[in-house]
Amino acid sequence: MEGKDWEASFSSEDEADYAVDDDEEFHLTGSGPKLQFRVGSSKARWVTELGMAQVEVKRGKLWTTTGIVRSGKTYCFIEEALYLSEIGELQIMGSEDDDVVIPLKDLYEKVAEEKSGCCWENYEVYRYLKGLGYILSRHGVPWTSKDAAAISTPSGEQESVCAGECTEAKDDVTKLLGDMQLCDARAVFDVYLPNSRFKKSCPGEPSFVACFSGDSPPSKEDVKALQSRVTAPLMFCHIAQGRVSFFSFSSIDLLVLP
């Protein structure tokens, strides 16, 4: 078993162009962080039925590595939306008739409720790796799909964005999401090395897949079952006192009693 512990930093070339400036930092108040957006920040609208945000205005290079594209539209998962809001790059509005920006407190609550396919552990890992400059996507969810007319809700059901077409594409994604939960150890994020030439249409194989196994190390059976379905190296995440560590298993040796 091997372990790695990386320090978070916003020093990568991919993130440097849209990290928060010194004079645009968040000011803490008694009610929590206060949103301060950069001039020309992107805008999105939260879609409750999907548990995702639909991007309406895209600005900056960050969208080359953030969000999935379906039928020409870009959608953000809750972890992406919250992260971009924290660094002041994305304003998220509520319903169609409401142009009021959703405060960070409400976005945190959406993560805490775990109804949008993301829990706090997942988000801590996402934020940590994004801070290091890595490119992340939810495991097994394609960045783009030429024939896809539907996107997945957190429950694995489908919401059509194209008048109910592409039933076959729906079934494929539903099956894929179901396969992700076959054992206690679960794959969460596909992680790619920082790459200024990254393309959603041709992302290649991830550098590794970030996995969780609960509060205890994964069993030998779970590791084998997960590895049989994932071609990329597995990195198991552990969070303790706000510190994120990663462990990989190159071999598993069992003690032999005399």
N, C-alpha and C positions, 0 to 999 in steps of 0.2 A: 504494500500500500504506500502510496506517495501522497504528500500533502503540499499545498501551495497556499500562500497568503499574500495577496497583493494590496498595495496601498493605493487608494483612489486618487486620481489626479485629472485635471482638465487640460493637460498639456499636449494632447495629441493634435495633429494637424487637422483631422476631420472635425474635431469639436471646437478648436480654437476660434474659428470664425464666428461662432454664435454662442460662446460662453457669456455669462453675464458680466458686464463691465463693472469696474470698481464703483462708479458713481450710480449704478443701477442695482445695487444689492438690495435684498429684501430687508425690511425693517420689522423687527419683532415687536409685537404688542401683546397685551394680555390675552387676546383672543387667538393668537397664533400668527404665523407668517402672513405678511401683507403682499398681495400680488403687485408687482411692478413690471410691466411689459416693456420690451424694447420697442423703439420706434420702428414701425413697419413689421410688427409681429404677425404671424399667421393666425387664421381664425378657423374655428370648427364649431359644429353644433352637435350636442349630445343627443344620441338616439336611444332612448330608454329600451325600446323593444330589442335592440341589438346588443345593448351593453357596450356600445362603441361610440366614437365621435366621427362624424362625417366632415371631412375637411372642405371648407368653402373657399378659403383664400390661402394659397401656398406661397411663402416667401422664404428665400434662403436656400442653401444647399442641403439642409438637414433632411429634406424629403427624399433625397436619393437613397437614404438608409432607414427611413422611418415610414411606417404605415403600409397597409396592403392595398392593392389596386384591384377593383372589381368593376367591370363595365365602364371603365374610364373614370371612376370615382375613387378617391383615396379615403380610407377609413383608418382610425387609430384605435388600438386597444387601450384599456384604461391605464395600463402601466406607461404606455407611450404618451398618452394625453397628460397624465399627471407629471411625468418627468419634464416634458416641454413647458408645462405651466410653471413648474418650480423654477426653471431657469429663464422664465420670462419670454419664451419664444412662441407660445400658443395661447390664444384667448378662446375659451370654450363657452359658448352660449347655451342657454337652455332650449326650450321648445321653439317651434317655428315662429310663434308670435312674441317671443321673449328674447330681446337682444342684451339682456343683463348677463355679464360674465359670471360663470359659476365660480365661487370662491374656493380656495384651496381646501378649506375645512370640509366642504361638501364632497370634493374629490377624494379626500382622505377617507371619508365615510363610505364612499362607494367601494374603495378597496377593502375596508374593514368588513363590509357586509359580505364580501366574497361572492357577489352575484354576477360579476362581470368577468369571471374566469381568472381572477388574480387575487391572491391573498398577500398579507404583509410580507411574508418570507420571500415570495416571488418578487415583489416590488423592490425589496432591499437588494436582492441580487441584481435585478435589472438596473437599478440606479447606480449600483456599485460598478458594474461592468461598463455601463455607458460612460461613467465618469472617467474610466480608463481608456475610452476611445473605441471599445469594441462595438461591433454591429450585431444587434440581436433581433430575433423574430421568435414568435411562439413556435414551439417545436411542431413540425409537420404541417404547418399552415403555409401554403404557397404565397410568395410575395405578390405574384400576379398570376392570372389565368386567362388565356385568350378566349376560352369558351365559357368562363364562369359568369353566371348571371345572378348568383346568390352568395351571401356571406353567412358565416355561422354565428349563431347566438351562443352565449356562454354555456348554455345547457346542451349544446350540440344540435339543436334544432336549426332550421334554416329560415331566413327571411328573404324573399325574392326582391330584387331590385330591378327586375326586368320582366314584369307581368307573368311570373310563374314559369318561365322557360328554363331549359337546361336541367330537367329533373335528374338526369344521369349524373351531372356534376354535383348536385345536392347529395345524392346517395353516396358518392365517392367520399365527399368531405365528412359526412356523418359517420361513415364506417371508419375513416381515419381517426376521428376524434374518439370514437369508441375504443379503438385499438390502443390508445395512449394509456388506458387505465386498467390494463390486464394484470398488474401486480402492484404490490405496495410501493415499490420504487417507481417513480414517474419522471419522464423526461419533460422539461418545462420550456427551455429556450434553446434554439439553435444559435450558436455564437460564432461570429466570423471575426478574423483579425482586422484591425483598422486598414482600410483600403480606399484610397481616393478614387479608384477606378471601379468601385463596386457598382453593379447594375442589378436591379431587382429582376429584370428579365433573364438574367444569367448569373445567379449568385454563386454557383458552384457548391461544393461540399463545405459544410461548416467546419471550423477548426476543432470545435468540440460541442457537446450537448450538455447543458447544465441540468442536473437532476436533483430531485429531493427524495428522501427515504424516511421522512418523519423524524422523530427525536433520537432514533437509534441507527446505527450503521445498517446498510442494506444486507440482506441475507445472500448467501451464495446463489441460491435459486433465483432470487429477484434480479441480481446482477446479470446472470446468464440469460434470463428471460428478456430483460431489457436490451442487452447487447445483441440478442438474436434479431431484434427489430430495428436497431439503430446501427448504421454503418460507421458513423463518426465516433471518435473517442468519447467516453463518458467522464464527466467531472461531477462528483457529488458535492452539493453545497451544504455548509453548516454555518449557522449564525449564532453567535454567542456574544451578548453584551454589545450589540451593534457592530461586531467585527465579523466579516465574511471570510470563510476559508473554503478551499476546494480540495477534494481528495479524489484520487484515481486509483484503480486496482489493476495492477499488471498481472498479479497472480494471487491465488488464495491458498494458503497452507493451513491445514488442520493439524492440531496436536495429536500425536499417536500415543495412547496410553500403553504403558508396558504390560 
